[in-house]
Amino acid sequence: MDHQLIQLNNPLGGILRGYEAIAELYEQVFMGATSVWVELSDIVEFQTEAMIVFAGRESGEFTKNNRTLPLSIRTSRVVQWFGPEIGWKQVHHHGSIDDSHLLNVYQQAVRGE
C-alpha cells in the first residue's frame, strides 16, 4: 500500500514521504554495512478498529565500520488497517534523539565521518 502521505521522520533520513523513499532508506540501513537493532519499551497504545498508535522509547545500538553507538529514541508509530487483502501497514513513524551530542555523533557515524 503506497500513498504520498505515508511518512517517516527520523534523525537518519529526515522527513521522507511515500513507500519507495522509506524502503530505500531502510534498505541502506539494514542491508548495507551498518547494523542496527532497537527494542521498543515504555509503550503507550491508542487503538481504534482501523488504526493503532504506539508511542514509547526505542533503545538499541547502531554499528558501522567497527564503531558502535547506543541509541535512545523517542518514537511514535501509526499503523492502519487496510482490509483483509492488505492487512495492517505502518503509515507514519517519528523518532527523535533527545541527547544533542549523541544525535550529532550518530549523524556523523551514519555519514562515515
Order of alpha helices (4+ residues) and beta strands (2+ residues): beta-beta-alpha-beta-beta-beta-beta-alpha
